[in-house]
Amino acid sequence: MASTANDRFARLHSITPPPSREGQNLDHKGTVLERIYVTTVPTVVIWDETADESKGVDTTEEQEDEVWNDMEQVSETDTEEIRKTKR
C-alpha cells in the first residue's frame, strides 16, 4: 500500500490481513517499507504493480507506450477553460 502526505514523502507500507472476526483488533500493524522524498507535495500515487527490486521500477518501452496511449487527450482549449475557471 502507498500513501502520501504534506511532508513531501511518499511511503510504501506492508499490509496485514484483517482480523478473523468483526470487531476484533488487529494483532500487528503494517510497517513503512520505504519512504521516498519528492520535490512537490504529492497528491496521488499511481502504481502499475511492476517492480524490479534491484533497480526500482521495471518498465519496457512497450509498457511506457501503453501508459502514454491510455492517457486522456487534452486540447489547448480545455487548458484555457481550466485557467479561466481558476481565476
N, C-alpha and C positions, 0 to 999 in steps of 0.2 A: 504494500500500500504506500502511496506517496501523499505528502502534504506540503503546503506552502504557508508562509507566514509573513508578517510585515517586517521581520528581522532580516529579510532578503536571503533566507535559506530555504532550499527545497530538501525535504527529508524523505528517506526511504525507510519504511518500518517493516518489521516482521509482524505477522499476524498469528493469532491463536484461535482455535476453534471455539465456538460459543459453548456455554455450559450445557450439560446434558438435560437439565430441566429448567423450565421457565422460572424466573425469579431467583435463581442461584447466582452468586457472584463468580466471577472468573477466578481461576486458581492462579494464573500468571498473566501479566500484561505483555504486549509486544515490546520490542526494543527498537531503538533507532539504529539501523544498519549503516546508513551513510548520510552525511549532511553535506550539501553542495551549496556553496555561496554563489549567488547570481547577482549581476550588476544592477538589475532593476527589481522592484518589488514584484514577485511572481503572483499571478492570479489564477493560472491554470497549469495543470500538469497533463501532458499527453504522452502516453507510453504505448509502444507498439508490441510489447511483450517479447521483444527480441533483444538479447544482450549477450555479449561475449565478455565474460568476467575478466579476462586478461587485458582487453583493450577498451572496455566501455561498451558503447552501443555498436552492434554488428549490423550493418546495412549494406546491401548490394546496390548497384546502380539501378537495377530494375525496381527494387523496393523504394528507392528515393524518387524515381519517376512516378511510381504509383501514388505516392503521397502528394506530389505536385498535381498530378492529373485529377485526383479526387477532391481537390480544393475548389470551393465555390469561386466563380469568376466575379470580380467586382469591377465595374466600369468607372471611369473618371466622374461621370455624372452622379453615381452613387456616393463617391467620396465627397463631392461638392455638397450633396444633400446632408451628409453627416456633419460636415463642417458648419453648415448653416444652422442646423439644429443645436449644435453645441454652443453657439454664440447666443 
